[in-house]
Amino acid sequence: MDTKNIVVPDFLSSYVKNILVFTNELEGKIDVMAFYADGNPGILYRESQASPLLKPSDKSLSPLFLYGQTIKPIEIHFHAPYKVIVFELHPFTVKMIFGLNPKELNDNCFDFLADKAIDDSSLLSKLESTVTIDMQIELIAEFLKKQITKQSSNPHHKIKLALDLMVFHNGNIHIKKVAEEIEVSERTLQRLFMAYVGVSPKQFAKIIQFKSSLAHISEAGLKKLTDVVYANGFSDQSHFIRDFKKYTGSKPSEHKRKD
């Protein structure tokens, strides 16, 4: 599998975090793409001869869909040859661009083709009739730009501040401290997260803490698991292993990079 990271256009940077492209032209090869909790929903477009399967549900996925917060670990099995374009969105983008309830998308997908309120039928036909990846990325970017212009408001500045604080501290910040920093009550912070992100602030902080620990454990040269435990704010190794298995379904040792 070849992976490319594409620069996000400036006009989308407030809504899109990353643009990723995955390709494999080796016919008959099956690639398994694991999705773990990372705090970011996204849009996925794929071209392949066979429909990819979502595991463990064995659900076939449509060519173009929006996915929400990934809380439980999942895998997508892609049958080569294939091309996959992922627009990784900021946590509040689902609510702001599409007006959808983000909580309803947790561990779930939204099929653009099943909702005529969002004009994507022309987008899909344009994507399928376009050969180059660069042009397909441009089509999705323009589609998102059009959706943004339909919105009457910008992302709630308080939720953006709260998210930035949690990410900056790798999830190791008390919710009370976050509320104080952005000058809202804890109850208001809870409402903002449920409305714009779809999970509670405490759960989002846990997800970011896990994401940081997963990146840490995958680093080259890591020798002690305790280095990851205490660097990421876990009280002890047993709590770390329990949380890690919750979000990956496997032990930390299975994700340790082999030098």
C-alpha positions as CSV (number, residue, x, y, z in Angstrom):
1,M,0.0,0.0,0.0
2,D,1.3,3.4,-1.0
3,T,0.3,6.4,1.2
4,K,0.5,10.1,0.4
5,N,-0.3,13.1,2.6
6,I,-1.7,16.0,0.6
7,V,-1.6,19.6,1.6
8,V,-5.0,20.9,2.7
9,P,-6.1,24.0,0.7
10,D,-6.1,27.2,2.9
11,F,-9.8,27.7,2.4
12,L,-10.5,24.3,4.0
13,S,-8.0,24.4,6.8
14,S,-10.6,25.4,9.4
15,Y,-12.6,22.3,8.6
16,V,-10.2,19.7,7.2
17,K,-7.2,18.4,9.2
18,N,-5.5,16.1,6.6
19,I,-6.0,14.7,3.1
20,L,-4.7,11.2,2.7
21,V,-4.4,9.0,-0.4
22,F,-4.0,5.2,-0.3
23,T,-3.3,3.2,-3.4
24,N,-2.4,-0.4,-4.4
25,E,-2.2,-1.6,-8.0
26,L,-1.2,-5.2,-7.2
27,E,-4.2,-7.2,-8.3
28,G,-5.4,-9.8,-5.9
29,K,-3.8,-8.2,-2.9
30,I,-6.0,-7.5,0.2
31,D,-4.9,-4.7,2.4
32,V,-6.3,-4.2,5.9
33,M,-6.7,-0.7,7.1
34,A,-7.2,-0.4,10.9
35,F,-9.2,2.5,12.3
36,Y,-8.7,3.5,15.9
37,A,-10.1,6.3,18.0
38,D,-8.4,9.5,17.0
39,G,-11.0,12.3,17.6
40,N,-11.5,13.0,13.9
41,P,-14.4,12.1,11.6
42,G,-13.8,12.0,7.9
43,I,-15.0,11.6,4.3
44,L,-13.8,8.5,2.4
45,Y,-14.0,8.0,-1.4
46,R,-12.8,4.8,-2.9
47,E,-12.5,3.1,-6.3
48,S,-12.1,-0.6,-6.4
49,Q,-13.3,-3.6,-8.3
50,A,-14.8,-5.2,-5.2
51,S,-16.6,-3.4,-2.4
52,P,-14.4,-3.1,0.7
53,L,-15.7,-4.9,3.8
54,L,-16.1,-3.3,7.2
55,K,-14.9,-5.7,9.9
56,P,-16.2,-7.1,12.2
57,S,-19.7,-6.4,10.8
58,D,-18.9,-7.6,7.3
59,K,-20.7,-4.6,5.9
60,S,-20.1,-3.5,2.3
61,L,-19.2,0.2,2.0
62,S,-20.5,2.6,-0.6
63,P,-18.1,4.4,-2.8
64,L,-18.5,7.7,-1.0
65,F,-19.4,8.1,2.7
66,L,-18.9,10.2,5.8
67,Y,-17.8,8.5,9.0
68,G,-18.1,9.7,12.5
69,Q,-16.0,9.4,15.7
70,T,-14.4,5.9,15.7
71,I,-14.6,4.7,19.3
72,K,-14.6,0.9,18.9
73,P,-11.7,-0.5,16.7
74,I,-12.7,-1.4,13.2
75,E,-10.9,-2.6,10.0
76,I,-11.6,-2.1,6.4
77,H,-10.4,-4.8,4.0
78,F,-9.6,-3.3,0.5
79,H,-9.2,-5.6,-2.5
80,A,-6.5,-4.3,-4.9
81,P,-6.3,-2.7,-7.3
82,Y,-7.9,0.3,-5.4
83,K,-7.6,4.0,-4.8
84,V,-8.8,5.6,-1.5
85,I,-9.0,9.3,-0.8
86,V,-9.7,10.4,2.8
87,F,-10.5,13.9,4.0
88,E,-9.8,13.8,7.8
89,L,-12.1,16.4,9.3
90,H,-11.8,18.5,12.5
91,P,-14.1,17.1,15.2
92,F,-16.8,19.8,14.8
93,T,-17.0,19.7,11.0
94,V,-19.8,17.1,10.7
95,K,-22.1,19.5,12.6
96,M,-20.9,22.7,11.0
97,I,-20.8,21.6,7.3
98,F,-23.6,19.0,7.1
99,G,-25.8,19.9,10.0
100,L,-25.8,16.3,11.2
101,N,-26.0,15.1,14.8
102,P,-22.4,13.9,15.3
103,K,-23.5,11.5,18.1
104,E,-25.6,9.6,15.6
105,L,-22.4,9.0,13.6
106,N,-20.3,7.5,16.4
107,D,-19.0,4.2,15.1
108,N,-21.1,4.7,12.1
109,C,-21.2,5.9,8.5
110,F,-23.4,8.3,6.6
111,D,-24.1,7.3,3.0
112,F,-24.3,10.4,0.9
113,L,-26.2,8.5,-1.7
114,A,-29.1,7.9,0.6
115,D,-29.7,11.6,1.4
116,K,-30.9,13.8,-1.4
117,A,-30.7,16.9,0.8
118,I,-27.0,16.8,0.2
119,D,-26.2,17.2,-3.5
120,D,-23.6,14.5,-3.9
121,S,-24.9,12.5,-6.8
122,S,-23.2,14.8,-9.2
123,L,-20.1,14.7,-7.1
124,L,-19.9,11.0,-7.2
125,S,-20.4,10.8,-11.0
126,K,-17.8,13.5,-11.4
127,L,-15.3,11.6,-9.2
128,E,-15.9,8.3,-11.1
129,S,-15.4,10.0,-14.5
130,T,-12.2,11.7,-13.4
131,V,-8.9,9.9,-13.8
132,T,-6.3,11.8,-11.8
133,I,-6.2,11.8,-8.0
134,D,-5.3,15.5,-8.0
135,M,-8.5,16.4,-9.8
136,Q,-10.6,14.1,-7.6
137,I,-9.2,15.9,-4.5
138,E,-10.1,19.2,-6.1
139,L,-13.6,18.0,-6.7
140,I,-14.1,17.0,-3.1
141,A,-12.5,20.2,-1.9
142,E,-14.9,22.3,-4.0
143,F,-17.9,20.3,-2.8
144,L,-16.9,21.0,0.8
145,K,-16.4,24.7,0.0
146,K,-19.9,24.8,-1.4
147,Q,-21.3,23.2,1.8
148,I,-19.4,25.7,3.9
149,T,-20.9,28.7,2.0
150,K,-24.4,27.3,2.8
151,Q,-23.7,27.6,6.6
152,S,-24.8,30.8,8.3
153,S,-22.3,30.6,11.1
154,N,-18.6,29.7,11.7
155,P,-17.5,27.0,14.1
156,H,-18.3,27.9,17.7
157,H,-15.1,29.6,18.9
158,K,-15.5,28.1,22.4
159,I,-15.5,24.5,21.2
160,K,-12.5,25.2,19.0
161,L,-10.6,26.6,22.0
162,A,-11.5,23.6,24.1
163,L,-10.4,21.1,21.4
164,D,-7.1,22.9,20.9
165,L,-6.4,22.8,24.6
166,M,-7.1,19.1,24.9
167,V,-5.0,18.3,21.8
168,F,-2.1,20.5,23.0
169,H,-2.1,18.7,26.4
170,N,-2.5,15.2,24.7
171,G,-5.7,14.8,26.7
172,N,-3.9,15.2,30.0
173,I,-5.9,18.2,31.3
174,H,-8.8,18.2,33.8
175,I,-12.2,19.1,32.3
176,K,-12.7,21.7,35.0
177,K,-9.5,23.4,33.9
178,V,-10.6,23.4,30.3
179,A,-13.9,25.0,31.3
180,E,-12.1,27.7,33.3
181,E,-9.7,28.4,30.4
182,I,-12.5,29.1,27.9
183,E,-14.7,30.8,30.5
184,V,-17.7,28.5,30.5
185,S,-19.3,26.2,33.1
186,E,-18.6,22.5,33.0
187,R,-22.2,21.9,32.1
188,T,-22.0,24.3,29.1
189,L,-18.8,22.6,28.0
190,Q,-20.6,19.2,28.2
191,R,-23.4,20.6,26.0
192,L,-21.0,22.0,23.5
193,F,-19.1,18.7,23.1
194,M,-22.3,16.7,22.7
195,A,-23.7,19.1,20.1
196,Y,-20.5,19.7,18.1
197,V,-18.4,16.6,18.6
198,G,-20.8,13.8,19.6
199,V,-18.9,12.6,22.7
200,S,-18.4,14.1,26.2
201,P,-15.3,16.2,26.9
202,K,-14.0,13.5,29.2
203,Q,-14.3,10.8,26.5
204,F,-12.7,13.1,23.9
205,A,-9.8,13.7,26.3
206,K,-9.4,9.9,26.8
207,I,-9.4,9.5,23.0
208,I,-6.6,12.1,22.6
209,Q,-4.6,10.5,25.4
210,F,-4.9,7.1,23.7
211,K,-4.0,8.6,20.3
212,S,-0.8,10.1,21.9
213,S,0.1,6.8,23.6
214,L,-0.4,4.9,20.3
215,A,1.9,7.2,18.5
216,H,4.5,7.0,21.3
217,I,4.4,3.2,21.4
218,S,5.0,3.0,17.7
219,E,8.2,5.1,17.9
220,A,11.5,3.5,17.0
221,G,13.8,2.8,19.9
222,L,11.1,2.5,22.6
223,K,12.3,0.0,25.2
224,K,10.1,0.4,28.3
225,L,6.3,0.4,28.3
226,T,6.4,2.4,31.5
227,D,7.9,5.3,29.4
228,V,4.7,5.4,27.4
229,V,2.5,5.0,30.6
230,Y,3.9,8.0,32.5
231,A,4.7,10.2,29.5
232,N,1.0,10.1,28.6
233,G,-0.4,10.7,32.0
234,F,-1.7,7.3,33.0
235,S,-1.7,6.5,36.7
236,D,-0.2,3.1,36.3
237,Q,0.5,0.4,33.7
238,S,-2.7,-1.6,34.4
239,H,-4.9,1.4,33.6
240,F,-2.9,2.1,30.5
241,I,-3.2,-1.5,29.2
242,R,-7.0,-1.5,30.0
243,D,-7.6,1.7,28.0
244,F,-5.3,0.6,25.2
245,K,-7.2,-2.7,24.7
246,K,-10.5,-0.8,24.9
247,Y,-9.6,1.3,21.8
248,T,-7.6,-1.3,19.8
249,G,-8.8,-4.7,20.9
250,S,-5.2,-5.8,21.4
251,K,-2.3,-5.5,23.7
252,P,0.2,-2.6,23.5
253,S,3.0,-5.0,22.8
254,E,1.3,-5.9,19.5
255,H,1.8,-2.3,18.3
256,K,5.4,-1.8,19.4
257,R,7.6,-1.0,16.5
258,K,10.1,-3.6,15.6
259,D,13.4,-1.9,14.7
